[in-house]
Amino acid sequence: MSTDTTPTPGLAGSDFASDSHSAAGLREAGRDYLNRLRGGDMGALPATLGLLALVIGFAIASDTFLTELNIANLITQAGAICVLAMGLVFVLLLGDIDLSAGFAGATSATVAALLIRDQGQPWPVAVLAGIATGAVIGFALGMLVAKLGIPSFVVTLAFFLGLQGALLRMIGQGGSVRVDNEFIRGISIDNMPVGAGWAFAGGVVAAFAILSLLRHRRQVRQNLQHLPLSVVWFKIIGLAVPVLGLAAVLNTNRSRNPNFPIEGIPWVLPLVGFLLIFWTYVLTRTAFGRHLYAVGGNREAARRAGINVDRIRVSAFMICSSMAAISGIIAASNAGKVSASSGGSNTLLYAVGAAVIGGTSLFGGKGKARDAVIGGLVIATIANGLGLLDQPSYINFVVTGSVLLLAAAVDAVSRRRRSAAGVG
């Protein structure tokens, strides 16, 4: 990695031009990256390559997979999984598990739906009450795990069963609660105006570019180790191409009826994007995030370093269940209802699988919020693509299980390599 730290003033000047040989900088950064891969630090690379392979394979096998309509459907299908998996990342980082997350989300969504239907509450109050319900569930889980020392598997399994009973009590056997609120339904079935969609995509790229370049300038001025400027620009372009390309696809009219145009970015996409940016900031730029990784890496060492381990564990479970509540509301928005079976079936398994497939370690201490999104896209792509090919349901389960097993194997091998290299 380049260590040229000679500073010169000016935002548009040579603060960003200290790497005069861009090609050499890229080659050096590439060698560093390959060395990290050999040392077992694979990050999200396996999941990204797997997602790319799935997209190419389904695009070849199905003429409709890469159509504008199906891409929008795929994003909507992946939304709830990505959000739930994002919450599970916090618990998995500690080496714990939350088996109740699916039903915690359904219970929270039911609370929100009942407040709107039976109490006539406005949607902001109902949504906040639903998220608060998730936070309370997470607080109870965290206290039982952290303070009483009950294994998270046992505690969350008990809540997995108990919350099903709570759902049956609120909804009734075989019953359901319709979700008719225009705003909540719109999360999944409505789209941003085309102009707003372009502004959103451009804003994401511009914000990333500005923050990346300012960070590079600060590192140069403070004589800190930094990436070559060419690599910074490579990352910016690497984000801009897919973001602007996706915006172009989604802002195209995808309706099969010319009299009823359907265009624009589904609202669920900026919601997932906001949560991804927010939790990425929390994990990488706050003391809480650093403490979370420390506790997940070595709980006893973190305790001796003065970190309040119990508070971190309780907070992680609260974040997980709160995100489960948001996921449950998104799922209710998509289905138009909440039923006693909501949050069951494969909801939790897909979310855990998404986090692990994306690169979060089951052993704790390693993972990022982006892992949940990449893994969630893999899970949704498998289901969507096989559905277009009219494959039986068992094929979906077999393929998804195989991908999850492969991801777990990659995680185990990477961990072994990092241990051998003395990284952890």
C-alpha positions as CSV (number, residue, x, y, z in Angstrom):
1,M,0.0,0.0,0.0
2,S,1.3,3.4,-0.9
3,T,2.8,5.4,2.0
4,D,3.6,8.6,0.1
5,T,2.3,11.3,2.5
6,T,3.7,14.5,1.2
7,P,0.9,17.1,1.7
8,T,0.1,20.1,-0.5
9,P,-2.8,22.5,0.1
10,G,-6.0,22.8,-1.9
11,L,-9.0,20.5,-2.4
12,A,-8.7,20.5,-6.1
13,G,-4.9,20.5,-6.1
14,S,-2.3,17.9,-5.4
15,D,-3.8,16.9,-2.1
16,F,-5.3,14.2,-4.3
17,A,-2.4,14.0,-6.8
18,S,0.4,12.5,-4.6
19,D,0.1,9.2,-6.5
20,S,1.7,10.3,-9.8
21,H,1.8,6.8,-11.2
22,S,-1.8,5.5,-11.2
23,A,-1.0,2.2,-12.9
24,A,1.7,1.4,-10.4
25,G,-0.6,2.4,-7.6
26,L,-3.3,0.1,-8.9
27,R,-0.8,-2.8,-9.3
28,E,0.4,-2.3,-5.7
29,A,-3.1,-2.2,-4.3
30,G,-3.9,-5.3,-6.3
31,R,-1.0,-7.2,-4.8
32,D,-2.0,-6.1,-1.3
33,Y,-5.5,-7.4,-2.0
34,L,-4.3,-10.7,-3.3
35,N,-2.1,-11.1,-0.2
36,R,-5.1,-10.5,2.0
37,L,-7.0,-13.1,0.0
38,R,-4.2,-15.6,0.5
39,G,-4.3,-14.8,4.2
40,G,-8.0,-15.7,4.4
41,D,-9.5,-12.2,4.4
42,M,-11.9,-12.9,1.6
43,G,-14.6,-10.5,2.7
44,A,-17.6,-10.4,0.4
45,L,-15.7,-11.6,-2.7
46,P,-17.1,-15.2,-2.8
47,A,-20.7,-13.9,-2.4
48,T,-20.2,-11.2,-5.0
49,L,-18.8,-13.7,-7.5
50,G,-21.6,-16.2,-6.7
51,L,-24.2,-13.5,-7.3
52,L,-22.6,-12.6,-10.6
53,A,-22.5,-16.2,-11.7
54,L,-26.2,-16.6,-10.7
55,V,-27.2,-13.5,-12.7
56,I,-25.3,-14.6,-15.8
57,G,-26.7,-18.2,-15.5
58,F,-30.3,-17.1,-15.1
59,A,-29.9,-14.5,-17.8
60,I,-28.8,-17.2,-20.3
61,A,-31.5,-19.6,-19.2
62,S,-34.4,-17.2,-19.1
63,D,-35.3,-14.4,-21.5
64,T,-37.3,-12.6,-18.8
65,F,-34.7,-12.6,-16.0
66,L,-33.0,-9.3,-16.9
67,T,-36.2,-7.5,-17.9
68,E,-37.0,-4.2,-16.2
69,L,-40.1,-5.7,-14.6
70,N,-38.3,-8.7,-13.1
71,I,-35.4,-6.7,-11.8
72,A,-37.9,-4.5,-9.9
73,N,-39.7,-7.6,-8.6
74,L,-36.4,-9.1,-7.5
75,I,-35.5,-5.9,-5.5
76,T,-38.9,-6.0,-3.8
77,Q,-38.6,-9.7,-3.0
78,A,-35.1,-9.2,-1.5
79,G,-36.0,-6.2,0.7
80,A,-37.4,-7.9,3.7
81,I,-34.7,-10.6,3.7
82,C,-31.9,-8.0,3.5
83,V,-33.2,-5.9,6.3
84,L,-33.7,-9.0,8.6
85,A,-30.3,-10.3,7.7
86,M,-28.8,-6.9,8.5
87,G,-30.1,-7.1,12.0
88,L,-28.9,-10.6,12.5
89,V,-25.4,-9.5,11.5
90,F,-25.1,-7.7,14.9
91,V,-25.9,-10.8,16.8
92,L,-23.7,-13.1,14.7
93,L,-20.8,-10.7,15.2
94,L,-20.9,-11.7,18.9
95,G,-21.0,-15.4,18.0
96,D,-24.6,-15.6,19.1
97,I,-27.8,-16.5,17.2
98,D,-31.4,-15.2,17.3
99,L,-33.8,-17.9,16.2
100,S,-36.8,-15.7,17.1
101,A,-36.1,-12.9,14.7
102,G,-38.7,-14.0,12.1
103,F,-41.6,-14.1,14.6
104,A,-40.3,-11.0,16.4
105,G,-40.8,-9.2,13.1
106,A,-44.2,-10.6,12.5
107,T,-45.3,-9.8,16.0
108,S,-44.1,-6.2,15.7
109,A,-45.8,-5.9,12.3
110,T,-49.0,-7.2,13.8
111,V,-48.9,-4.6,16.6
112,A,-48.6,-1.9,14.0
113,A,-51.4,-3.3,11.8
114,L,-53.8,-3.7,14.7
115,L,-53.1,-0.1,15.9
116,I,-54.1,1.2,12.5
117,R,-57.1,-1.1,12.0
118,D,-58.6,-1.2,15.5
119,Q,-57.3,1.9,17.1
120,G,-57.3,4.3,14.1
121,Q,-53.7,5.4,14.9
122,P,-51.8,7.2,12.1
123,W,-49.1,5.2,10.4
124,P,-46.1,7.0,12.0
125,V,-47.4,6.1,15.5
126,A,-48.2,2.5,14.4
127,V,-44.7,2.0,12.8
128,L,-42.9,3.4,15.8
129,A,-44.9,1.2,18.1
130,G,-44.0,-1.8,16.0
131,I,-40.3,-1.0,16.1
132,A,-40.6,-0.3,19.9
133,T,-42.2,-3.8,20.2
134,G,-39.2,-5.3,18.5
135,A,-36.8,-3.4,20.7
136,V,-38.6,-4.6,23.9
137,I,-38.3,-8.2,22.6
138,G,-34.6,-7.7,21.9
139,F,-34.1,-6.2,25.3
140,A,-35.6,-9.3,27.0
141,L,-33.5,-11.6,24.9
142,G,-30.3,-9.7,25.6
143,M,-30.9,-9.5,29.3
144,L,-31.6,-13.3,29.5
145,V,-28.5,-14.0,27.5
146,A,-26.1,-11.5,29.0
147,K,-27.3,-11.3,32.7
148,L,-28.4,-14.9,33.3
149,G,-25.9,-16.5,31.0
150,I,-28.5,-18.7,29.2
151,P,-27.2,-19.7,25.7
152,S,-28.7,-17.5,23.0
153,F,-29.8,-20.7,21.1
154,V,-32.0,-21.7,24.0
155,V,-33.4,-18.3,24.8
156,T,-34.2,-17.4,21.3
157,L,-35.7,-20.9,20.6
158,A,-38.0,-20.3,23.6
159,F,-39.0,-16.9,22.1
160,F,-39.4,-18.6,18.7
161,L,-42.1,-20.8,20.2
162,G,-43.6,-18.1,22.5
163,L,-44.0,-15.5,19.9
164,Q,-45.9,-17.9,17.7
165,G,-48.4,-18.1,20.6
166,A,-48.5,-14.4,20.9
167,L,-49.3,-14.1,17.1
168,L,-52.1,-16.7,17.5
169,R,-53.5,-14.8,20.4
170,M,-53.6,-11.5,18.6
171,I,-54.7,-12.7,15.2
172,G,-56.5,-16.0,15.8
173,Q,-56.0,-19.4,14.2
174,G,-56.1,-19.1,10.4
175,G,-56.9,-15.4,10.7
176,S,-55.1,-12.4,9.2
177,V,-54.9,-8.6,9.6
178,R,-55.1,-6.7,6.3
179,V,-52.6,-3.9,5.7
180,D,-54.5,-1.2,3.8
181,N,-52.6,1.9,4.8
182,E,-51.5,3.7,1.7
183,F,-48.0,4.6,3.0
184,I,-47.1,1.2,4.4
185,R,-48.4,-0.6,1.3
186,G,-46.5,1.9,-0.9
187,I,-43.2,0.7,0.5
188,S,-43.4,-2.4,-1.7
189,I,-45.9,-1.6,-4.4
190,D,-45.1,2.1,-5.2
191,N,-42.2,3.7,-6.9
192,M,-40.3,7.0,-6.6
193,P,-40.9,9.6,-9.3
194,V,-38.4,9.3,-12.1
195,G,-36.7,12.6,-11.3
196,A,-36.5,11.7,-7.6
197,G,-35.0,8.4,-8.5
198,W,-32.2,10.0,-10.6
199,A,-31.6,12.5,-7.8
200,F,-31.3,9.7,-5.3
201,A,-28.9,7.7,-7.4
202,G,-26.8,10.7,-8.3
203,G,-26.8,11.8,-4.6
204,V,-25.5,8.4,-3.5
205,V,-22.6,8.5,-6.0
206,A,-21.8,12.1,-5.3
207,A,-21.8,11.6,-1.5
208,F,-19.6,8.5,-1.8
209,A,-17.2,10.3,-4.1
210,I,-16.9,13.5,-1.9
211,L,-16.5,11.5,1.4
212,S,-13.9,9.2,-0.2
213,L,-11.8,12.1,-1.6
214,L,-12.1,14.1,1.6
215,R,-10.9,11.1,3.6
216,H,-8.0,10.6,1.2
217,R,-7.0,14.2,1.6
218,R,-7.2,14.1,5.3
219,Q,-5.0,10.9,5.4
220,V,-2.4,12.6,3.2
221,R,-2.3,15.8,5.3
222,Q,-2.0,13.9,8.5
223,N,0.7,11.6,7.2
224,L,-1.5,8.5,7.6
225,Q,-1.3,5.3,5.6
226,H,-3.7,5.7,2.6
227,L,-4.8,4.1,-0.6
228,P,-3.4,5.4,-3.9
229,L,-5.7,8.0,-5.4
230,S,-6.2,5.8,-8.5
231,V,-7.7,3.1,-6.2
232,V,-10.0,5.7,-4.7
233,W,-11.3,6.7,-8.1
234,F,-11.6,3.1,-9.1
235,K,-13.9,2.5,-6.1
236,I,-15.9,5.6,-7.0
237,I,-16.4,4.4,-10.6
238,G,-17.1,0.9,-9.3
239,L,-20.0,2.2,-7.3
240,A,-21.2,4.7,-9.9
241,V,-21.6,2.2,-12.7
242,P,-24.0,-0.2,-11.0
243,V,-26.0,2.5,-9.1
244,L,-26.6,4.7,-12.2
245,G,-27.1,1.6,-14.4
246,L,-29.8,0.3,-12.0
247,A,-31.4,3.7,-11.9
248,A,-31.6,3.8,-15.7
249,V,-33.2,0.3,-15.8
250,L,-35.7,1.0,-13.1
251,N,-36.7,4.4,-14.4
252,T,-37.6,2.8,-17.7
253,N,-41.3,2.0,-18.3
254,R,-41.7,-1.7,-17.4
255,S,-45.4,-2.0,-17.8
256,R,-46.8,-4.5,-20.3
257,N,-49.8,-2.3,-20.7
258,P,-48.9,0.9,-22.6
259,N,-51.9,2.7,-21.0
260,F,-50.6,2.2,-17.5
261,P,-46.9,3.0,-17.3
262,I,-44.9,1.6,-14.4
263,E,-41.6,3.4,-13.9
264,G,-39.3,4.5,-11.1
265,I,-37.2,3.0,-8.3
266,P,-39.3,0.9,-5.8
267,W,-39.4,2.7,-2.4
268,V,-38.1,-0.3,-0.7
269,L,-34.7,0.2,-2.4
270,P,-33.8,3.6,-0.8
271,L,-35.1,2.3,2.5
272,V,-32.7,-0.6,2.4
273,G,-30.0,1.7,1.1
274,F,-30.5,4.1,4.0
275,L,-30.4,1.3,6.6
276,L,-27.2,-0.1,4.9
277,I,-25.4,3.3,5.1
278,F,-26.6,4.0,8.6
279,W,-25.5,0.6,10.1
280,T,-22.3,0.7,8.1
281,Y,-21.5,4.0,9.7
282,V,-22.3,2.6,13.2
283,L,-20.1,-0.5,12.7
284,T,-17.1,1.3,11.2
285,R,-17.2,4.9,12.6
286,T,-18.4,4.6,16.2
287,A,-17.1,3.4,19.5
288,F,-20.1,1.0,19.7
289,G,-19.1,-0.6,16.5
290,R,-15.5,-1.1,17.6
291,H,-16.6,-2.5,20.9
292,L,-19.0,-4.9,19.1
293,Y,-16.2,-6.3,17.0
294,A,-13.9,-6.5,20.1
295,V,-16.5,-8.5,22.1
296,G,-17.1,-10.8,19.1
297,G,-13.4,-11.4,18.6
298,N,-12.6,-12.1,22.3
299,R,-15.1,-11.5,25.0
300,E,-12.8,-11.8,27.9
301,A,-10.1,-9.6,26.4
302,A,-12.8,-6.9,25.7
303,R,-14.0,-7.1,29.3
304,R,-10.5,-6.6,30.6
305,A,-10.1,-3.7,28.3
306,G,-13.0,-1.9,30.1
307,I,-15.8,-2.6,27.6
308,N,-19.2,-3.2,29.1
309,V,-19.8,-6.6,27.5
310,D,-23.3,-7.1,28.8
311,R,-24.4,-3.7,27.5
312,I,-23.0,-4.5,24.0
313,R,-24.8,-7.9,23.9
314,V,-28.1,-6.4,25.0
315,S,-27.8,-3.6,22.5
316,A,-27.0,-6.1,19.7
317,F,-30.1,-8.1,20.4
318,M,-32.2,-4.9,20.6
319,I,-30.9,-3.8,17.2
320,C,-31.6,-7.3,15.7
321,S,-35.2,-7.4,16.9
322,S,-35.8,-3.7,15.9
323,M,-34.5,-4.5,12.4
324,A,-36.7,-7.6,12.5
325,A,-39.7,-5.3,13.1
326,I,-38.8,-3.2,10.1
327,S,-38.4,-6.3,8.0
328,G,-41.8,-7.6,9.2
329,I,-43.5,-4.3,8.2
330,I,-41.8,-4.5,4.8
331,A,-43.0,-8.1,4.4
332,A,-46.6,-7.1,5.5
333,S,-46.4,-4.2,2.9
334,N,-45.5,-6.7,0.2
335,A,-48.2,-9.3,1.2
336,G,-50.9,-6.8,2.1
337,K,-51.5,-8.6,5.4
338,V,-50.1,-10.1,8.5
339,S,-51.1,-13.7,9.4
340,A,-50.4,-16.2,12.1
341,S,-47.8,-17.8,9.7
342,S,-46.0,-14.6,9.0
343,G,-42.3,-14.8,10.0
344,G,-42.4,-18.5,10.0
345,S,-41.5,-21.1,7.3
346,N,-38.1,-20.2,5.9
347,T,-38.0,-16.5,6.8
348,L,-35.4,-16.8,9.6
349,L,-33.4,-19.5,7.7
350,Y,-33.1,-17.4,4.6
351,A,-32.0,-14.3,6.7
352,V,-29.3,-16.2,8.6
353,G,-28.3,-17.8,5.3
354,A,-28.1,-14.4,3.7
355,A,-25.8,-13.0,6.4
356,V,-23.5,-16.0,6.2
357,I,-23.5,-16.2,2.4
358,G,-22.6,-12.6,2.3
359,G,-19.5,-13.1,4.4
360,T,-20.4,-12.8,8.1
361,S,-18.7,-15.4,10.2
362,L,-20.7,-17.8,12.4
363,F,-17.7,-17.7,14.8
364,G,-18.1,-14.0,15.6
365,G,-16.0,-11.0,15.2
366,K,-16.2,-10.8,11.3
367,G,-18.9,-9.3,9.2
368,K,-20.4,-6.1,7.8
369,A,-23.8,-4.7,7.1
370,R,-23.2,-5.1,3.3
371,D,-22.9,-8.9,3.8
372,A,-26.6,-9.0,4.5
373,V,-27.5,-7.1,1.4
374,I,-25.3,-9.2,-0.9
375,G,-26.4,-12.4,0.7
376,G,-30.0,-11.4,0.6
377,L,-29.7,-10.7,-3.2
378,V,-28.2,-14.2,-3.6
379,I,-31.1,-15.8,-1.8
380,A,-33.7,-13.8,-3.7
381,T,-32.0,-14.3,-7.0
382,I,-32.1,-18.1,-6.6
383,A,-35.8,-18.1,-5.7
384,N,-36.6,-15.6,-8.5
385,G,-34.6,-17.3,-11.2
386,L,-35.7,-20.8,-10.4
387,G,-39.3,-19.5,-10.3
388,L,-38.9,-18.1,-13.8
389,L,-37.6,-21.5,-15.0
390,D,-40.7,-23.1,-13.5
391,Q,-38.6,-25.4,-11.3
392,P,-40.2,-27.4,-8.5
393,S,-39.9,-26.1,-4.9
394,Y,-37.5,-28.7,-3.8
395,I,-34.9,-27.5,-6.3
396,N,-34.9,-24.1,-4.6
397,F,-34.3,-25.6,-1.2
398,V,-31.5,-27.8,-2.5
399,V,-29.7,-25.0,-4.3
400,T,-30.1,-22.5,-1.5
401,G,-28.9,-25.1,1.1
402,S,-25.9,-26.0,-1.1
403,V,-24.9,-22.3,-1.5
404,L,-25.2,-21.8,2.3
405,L,-23.1,-24.9,3.0
406,L,-20.5,-23.7,0.5
407,A,-20.4,-20.2,2.2
408,A,-20.0,-21.9,5.6
409,A,-17.1,-24.0,4.2
410,V,-15.4,-20.8,2.8
411,D,-15.9,-19.1,6.2
412,A,-14.2,-22.1,8.0
413,V,-11.3,-22.3,5.6
414,S,-10.8,-18.5,5.7
415,R,-10.8,-18.6,9.5
416,R,-8.2,-21.4,9.4
417,R,-6.0,-19.4,7.1
418,R,-6.3,-16.2,9.2
419,S,-5.4,-18.2,12.3
420,A,-2.3,-19.7,10.5
421,A,-1.3,-16.2,9.4
422,G,-1.7,-15.0,13.0
423,V,-4.5,-12.6,12.0
424,G,-7.2,-14.1,14.2
